[in-house]
């Protein structure tokens, strides 16, 4: 019986868009005809500045979920992200593969360290947190609440860390694109030759968003009880 009871909890832990473990922003609230642009795993001194330039050329802003230890190595780049009008959010300090198996103390120390660092660099505390690979456990929500953070996942992800094809990545992000979608890309160098996929994907992605009559921007300022809408399928 115990194992059977744990089954749904395990499924929810492994499902980044699940709402079963607490509030989780998976879609933009409201009826604005817009999507959110989010970038994970930076800052990267090779890729992030080029992403920033592409966004600036389109006069668009985004949310950047930075890894604390990378922000620690490149504080000026984090400050540049913020100075250009983008939101800098929390993606843990270490981005540990085993993050989802941690307890409240280890998660609190990891998230809190990144929170303090980003606040010190930008002058603004992150409002949102995204777990590594989106995976978490039931103990995370109280930790986030204690730090004043809201969990955010995504509606569409490009899988650009594992797929080097700009065409396939673009298709995943835009097929059936609609208002309220939260799009996930990565502003980092991938372990493959050639141009980082995000740099090839971002220009046509922005074109398709505009062609669909949609705006694009960062995640909104969170409100109390923000849960991202109806429960998506596991």
PyMOL commands that set and color helices and strands:
alter all, ss='L'
color gray80, all
select helices_A, chain A and resi 2-13+48-57+68-73+75-83+99-101+104-122+132-134+140-147+166-174+197-211
alter helices_A, ss='H'
color red, helices_A
select strands_A, chain A and resi 34-40+63-66+87-90+128-129+150-151+156-157+182-186+215-217
alter strands_A, ss='S'
color yellow, strands_A
deselect
rebuild
show_as cartoon
